[in-house]
Amino acid sequence: MAQCVQSVQEFVQDSFVPMVAVLCSEEAERVTRKNNLNFAELLRPFCRLTSEGHIRDPNNQVQVVKNLRICVNNVVTSPNTAFSPAQRRVLNEVVLSCQPQEGTATNVITAGDCDLNFSATTPWFEAYRENFLQSMPASEHEFLNHYLACLLVVSSTETVPVEQFLKLSQEQHRIQHSGDYTNPKWFIPNTLKYYVLLHDMSEGGEQRADSVYEDMKQRYGHQGCYLLKMNSRTFSAEEDEQIPDPWSQYLHRNNLQSQVSAAATDRGPVSCQGSQGDSHPSTEKGEASNSLESHPLQLDTASSSGSLHTLSAVNPELKKGARDPESLAGGAGSHGASLTLNDHDHIRQFIQEFTFRGLLPHIEKNIRQLNDQLVSRKGLSRSLFTATKKWFGGGKVPEKGISEPKSTCGLLYPPEAPELQIRKMADLCFLVQHYELAYSCYHTAKKDFLSDQAMLYAAGALEMAAVSAFLQAGAPRPYPAHYMDTAIQTYRDVCKNMVLAERCALLSAEILKSQVKYSDAATLLIKMTSEDSDLRSALLLEQAAHCFINMRNPMVRKFAFHMILAGHRFSKAGQRRHALRCYCQAMQVYKERGWSLAEDHINFTIGRQSFTLSHPENAVTAFRQILTNDSRQTATQQGAFLREYLYVYKSVVLGNEDRLPQLPLPCIHSSATRVYFGHERRLAEGEKQAATHVSLDQEYDQDLAAMWCHLEEQLVAAANRGIVPATFQPTQCCLNSQTDNLRFPLAVAEEPIIVEVTFRNPLKVPLALSNLSLLWRFTAEGATPSEEKTTEESAGEAPTHNKWGCSFFGPCDT
C-alpha cells in the first residue's frame, strides 16, 4: 500500500472514538450561527486532546489515555441505512475531488531494468477511507458508534435557562427511551448529560451569566456543567486582525454534499414537538433510503442541528439554507467571524474539561459497574450454564473456521444479555485505550457468540480482538490475522454485509502493511474486490499494486497488472483521471518490452481517456504509438485503432490550422526520395495527376543521363581550351541519396520539378489517401525564405500491399 500521512496506530484509534451527541436550544443556535456554524461544527476542529487523561481500571490500575479524539454530532432521529446510492455518490465525489497535485513527492524504484516513477502517497484513498469509516451506521452487534454522552446547550440570554435545560434533558430521555426512534443509538441507558451555558460576549450580561452558572454548579455539580464564553470579537474600521479558519478542512465535504443534494428529495428530518407530553413524531421510512438528510457524511445543517426547535416542523427558510453553500457552509474563510484567538482557546479548554471531568470519569464508572455485574453473573448463572453444556454436550466452534451455523445473522440478544454486557465493556475499554482488558473481553465474548452460533456478533468480536491485540503496548501477543480473515469471511459470505467486511479489510490491510507483510495485505485487498462496487474495487486494486511494488523484492509485473485492473475499474466508476493515471503508471513497465498486444491496449486506453479529458495532443501521441510500432493486432483491431486515431487527429487539426501535426501513416522511406528536373509537360490549371504507381524509372533513363553528363563535360572542356574547370558542376536532372546534394541544383524556369516519395503501409488494413499535397519552400539567393507553398493536389488510393510510389508536380518559379 502507498504511504499514509497517519501512522497505523493513529489510523486505527481515529477509526473508533467516543461519540457525543448535541441538543441545543433555539437561542443557543442563534449565538453559534453568528459564526456560520452550528454548535457541533463549532467544536469539531478542537476535538483532539493535546494532553493526557487518566482512568482507573477495575483492578485500580491507572491507565493513561493519549491523543484522544472525540466525535461530536447533532442528534438526528431519521434512520440511516447502510450506504444508499446517494451515500455512494458522496464517496465517489470525495475521490473525484482529490487528484494528485503537480510537484508532489514521488517514489522512484529501480527493479531490474525498470525505473518506475509513481506517487508516494494516495490521498484520494485516504479521503475515501476516512469518509467511509465516518459514515459507518450504528449497528446492533457493537457499541462503538453509539453515543456515550449528550451535550445540552442553552444560551445565557434565555429567560429561565434552567427550564430550557430541563426541556432538553426530557427531550433526550424521550428520544432514547420512548421506543419511537431507532436512531440515534445510545451506549448505555444512563447517558451522561453535560450542561453547557453559552454566553455571547458581544451582547453583554456577563454578570448574569456568571450568576446562572453558579446556580448550575449547585444543581448539576461543578463536573457536570460548563460556562462557555464566545463571540468576543469586536468589529471596528481600524481592526484588521487575521484569524485562522480551522473549520474549512472539516466542512469541505459540505460542498460535495450540496452537489448531490440537488438530486435528493426535499424531505426534512423526522419531526417532533419540543416539550414533554406533546405528540410523537411521524416517521417517513419510505423516503429514508433515498434522502441525504440522514446520511452520516452530510454536514450538520440547520434542519438537522439537534436543537429542540429543529426536531419540530422544518422551517422552509432553513431548508433552503441547507442547500445554499453560501448560507450554510459559507465561502472560504467565513467561519468563526465573531471569534477571537482567545475564544478558540476557550473552546479547546471546554473540550478538555468535558472530557477529563465528565466523559472519562463516566466511562470509568461504567466499566467498573459492568465488571462487577459480569463477575457476579459469572460466579452463579454462567457457571451453571457452562456446567450444563459440558455435561449434556455442545462443543466449541473452531476459531479459525466457520462451521455450519444454526442461526446466522437473525439471532438478536436482549439488551441485558451477559454476552452483550461483555461486548459493551470491551468497547468501553477500547475507546479509552485499555487494549489489554479490551482484548480479554472480546476474546471471552467471541467464545460465547460462537457457542450460540451468533455469527454477526462473533465476527465483530473477532475483528476487535485482533485490533486490540495489535494495539497493545509492547505487543505481548502476535497480531492474530486469522481472526480478521474469519471476520471478513463471516461478514461477506454468511452475513452478506460488505460494508462491515470492507471496514475489517481496511483495518487489517493497514496493520499487515505496518508489519511489512505486503504479500498478505495484497491478497486480502484483492479478495475484497467484487462487481457490486467499481470504486471500492479500483481503490483496493491500486493499493494492492502498491503492496507488490513495496516488497523487499519488488514484483514489477504484478504491480503493473493490478494497476491496469485498477484503471479499468476506475473507468467503470466514472473516475477518468484516476483511470488515466493508473494506465500511465503501468505503461512504464510494459513499454518497449516486446509485449506489443498489451502495449497497444494501454496506449489505446490512454489515448481515449486523454481525449475524453480534453487532452487531444496526449491522445494523438498515444494513438501514434499503436500505428507506428510493428503490431501483431488483427486487421479488424487495427482498423478500429485507425478510426479512433483519425477522429482524434481531425479534432487536433481543426483547432490548429496554422500548424499540421505529423501524420505517422503511411511511413515514408526518406532515403528513397528522388527529385527530378525534367522536361515533363506542365499540368493544366485544375488538372490532377494520379499519384499511385508513378515512378521516375518510367521517365528517367540513367544511361541516357550519364551520356548527357559526359557530353556536357566535353562541351565545357572545348570551351576552356580542353580543361574542365575545378568549379564545374554538371547539371543533375535527378537528385537522390547517392548524388551530391550539397550544391544547389539548376532548374529551368517554367519547367516542372517532380518529387518522388515512397510510402510503406505498416498496417494490415488498406489506407485510402486523398488530396495529397507536397509542402515546399523556395528561397532565392540572398533573400529571406518565402512563404510555404503547396503543389498541385494529387489524389490516389493506397493498395493493400506494403510499398507504392507517389509523385508530386510543381512548377519552377525562376
PyMOL commands that set and color helices and strands:
alter all, ss='L'
color gray80, all
select helices_A, chain A and resi 8-15+26-33+39-46+85-97+123-134+161-177+201-203+206-220+248-251+253-261+285-288+302-304+309-311+316-322+341-392+418-431+435-451+455-471+481-494+498-514+518-527+534-549+556-572+576-590+596-612+616-628+635-655+670-672+696-698+702-719
alter helices_A, ss='H'
color red, helices_A
select strands_A, chain A and resi 19-24+53-56+62-65+71-74+106-111+114-119+147-155+192-200+225-230+667-668+674-677+734-735+752-760+775-776+789-790+803-811
alter strands_A, ss='S'
color yellow, strands_A
deselect
rebuild
show_as cartoon
